[in-house]
C-alpha cells in the first residue's frame, strides 16, 4: 500500500511540474510557440518521466526534479550571459522542462544500460568524462564563426521589439548594426563564467561518476545526447529560444554540455537517495 501511495505522489509531482511548465510558458508570453508538436513532445517526455518514476524511489525522483531545476537555471544563466543562446522574454518555463527531462533521461539511460549489459566494464570513466571537455573545445573551435538563424529579426525589427518592451533578453551582448540583413557573422566567444561553470561540471562529474560501471556512464551520456538533440531541435524550431547558428542544434551543446549537466544532476539525485548504484 505504501508503494502505491508513493506512486501516486510521484505522478502528482510530475503533473505539477508539467502544469508549472505550461503555465509559466503562457504567462511569459510563449503561448503562440506551444504548437502541436511542442505539446506532443512535452506529453511524451511526461509519459516517459512517469514510467521512469515507477522504477525509482521517491527521494531519487525528487532529487532529479530538484537538481534538474537548479542545473537548468545555472546553465541558462551561463549560456545567456555568454550570449550563446537567448530568449525573447524570461525563461522560467525552461527550468521546469529541465526537471522533466532529467527524469526521462534517467529512464532512457536504464534502457540503454540494459541493452549494453553484456559489455565488459573498463576503468575508462575519467577519460570518458574528460573526452566530453575535449568535445566541447573541439566543437566550439569548429563553430568559431556562426550566423544568426534565418528567423532572427532584422536590426530594424529588433529595435522596434526592444522599444516596445517585447525584446528583453536576446542580443544582450551583440551590437546590432544600423543597416544589414538578418544574417551576419558573429564571433563566438564564451566568457569566463562559461568556462568556470563547465570545467567545474567536469570535475564534479569525475568525482561522482568515476567508480560507476562503464556501461552505466555510457548509458547516461547517450541518454543526454538523445534528449538534448531532440529538445534543442524542437525548441528553436518553435522559437522558444534562439541560437547563433543557422543549423541547430549546435554540436557543443548536445555532445558536451547536456551530458555534463545530466551527470551532475544524476549524481546529486543518487546521493540524495542515499545510494551510488542503479536501483
Phi, psi and omega in degrees: 000322180296322179296318178296321177297318178297320178297321178297315179296323178298314180296316180298320179298314182291323176295322179295318178298318179296318179296317178296324177300308183292317181296315180295323178298318179293314181295331180275358175095020181257017184303319181292342180273348182278071181285176183301316182287334175291314177298319179298318179295317177299319179296319179294317179297318178298315179299317178297322180290325178293315178300317179297322182300329180290344184258357181233162180283165185296320180297321177297316179298313179299321178298317179297317180294312183295308184285336172297318179296314184294310180295325176301317179295313181298321179294314180297317180297320180291314181295319181290319180294333175274355180062035177274332172208170182205164176240151178287337181221204175289172191222033180299325181302326183292334180290320176291327177294328177295322179299313178295318182298322181298318180293317181294321178296327175300316179294317179298319181296326179291321177295315181297317181296324177298320179289334183261007189297339181280350180287149177274131180284143177229153181283063183247013187299314181298316179296323180293320179291319177296329179295333176294321176295318176299320177297320178299314181295316183293314182293326175292321179295322181288337180248043185298321178242120182247166171240150176294145178298155189294340181269000179294147183292152174290163179306319180295317178295322180297316180297318179297319181291322179291319179294328180279352179091357181286317183272107183236338187245319186292150175062027184296335181247010184247123177282119181272121180293154181296326179231152178148167181276175181285350178241123176208152186289146179216124183288131180273115181226087176302140183274180183299317177303327178299311182290321177299317182296308186283329173292324175296320177298320178300314180298314180292325178297320178297316180298322185275329190244004185296332186253004178282159177302146181301320180297325178293314179298316180297321180293324178294318180294314180297321178298319178294322177298317181295307181295318180295316181299315180292314182297316184283352172269316183290317183302305178295326179298326178272000180064030173286327171212171187228144174249167176270022181243149172284317180259105179252159002279152179293141185298319184299326184288315184284314188281334184241309187293311181302311179300316180298318180294318181290325177300323178288313180303312183293320179297318178292320180296320179298320181288331174292326177289330178100013180215146179261008181243158177294138181288000000 
